[in-house]
Amino acid sequence: MKKLMVVLVPICFIFGAWQQSGDILLPKTIQVDDLTIDNSGEIWILSSATILKLDATSNNPILIQRVADARMFSVIDGKAYILDNSNRLLIVELDEGDVVQLTNLFFNTPTQLSTAVVDGEATLVVLEPNQLLFAVEENIRGVVVTKADRFSTVPLGDYGDTQTPLFTLVNNQIYSWTGGTVIKANDYRYKLLYSSSGSILDISVDQRGNVYVLFSDSIVVLRDNGEYKSKIAIDFVPSGSRLLVNPARNNLVLFNDMTQALKIISEVGKEEKGDVIVLNKNHPNPVDNYTEIEFTINQPLDLTITVYNLIGEPVKAVARGYYTRGTHRVLWHADDEQGNLVPNGVYFYRLESRRGVAIRQLIVLR
């Protein structure tokens, strides 16, 4: 497989709590039409005729797939979703060679393409001049009416959850949208999050809900409620430059459209305050017909909540999957996996995730 030459300057600059790598210079022979980062943290580059992946070891762009007339794309779970010059959706299985699926889904005048997740299923988010479109497989599932210059979704956020926000940029103002889902897009409501007198080039959001606002000489970091958090000084970048979040490595990737250079920006020495997981007492307790289990997480997590009997045997998994930051509630109807009511007695419910485990006790008494 052919590798293209790249120059990596191994120096770092520190601005407060942020560390910036030296530039990764992409070859001038590559016409960069779009960039994306998949859920595993791989950086992908789209040229008009090729899909390339930045090799994590050598920082060389590697040719993965040839594809004709591509304009924009997004990659998730080993698939590339591509819009060509006729605005048709193409799907490429990146691990299966030259397999390109031509779909029957066409868009009008798309300006940005991204992917989100709904119940573990990849969902396309497409920006057109007056609307955001949600598409699953080859079907439009929802439409948000809005005029936006750019948008950003939470990486790996579940857009079947009304609490998961999406963000739009229009006329140097950033809006947060919540209350809707992919299939209930009419329920989305927006609020102004941030306004600037300067020219905003791009926006991006991380899994914790931090919003990154790209200017020509800096990146402003906001909390998900619009509160100012910090500022990162950068070298000048022109209009057309891009800012992306790497969900697997918790860093930023800045693309300079003029020099075709990538810069990795990482936060150092910072931890979220407070407990990552708080598992509250269930209510009501003792349990008769049902009980509500409430938990709070300060960052998005894949987690499970399982009820166990007194001798440690699993009774039922009452929660399983990806949850956004915030407070969530799940119900247990005092039953097992087969739907049979459990006998009276002492039980435990255990929340387990990569960031820790929490356990509480409950009693079933009818």
Helices and strands as residue ranges (DSSP letters): E 7-8, E 12-15, E 18-21, E 24-25, E 34-37, E 43-46, E 50-54, E 61-66, E 70-76, E 79-84, E 88-93, E 100-106, E 112-118, E 121-128, E 131-136, E 139-145, E 150-153, E 166-170, E 173-178, G 185-187, E 189-195, E 202-205, E 211-214, E 218-222, E 228-233, E 242-246, E 251-256, E 261-267, E 277-279, E 291-297, E 301-308, E 314-323, E 326-332, E 345-353, E 356-364
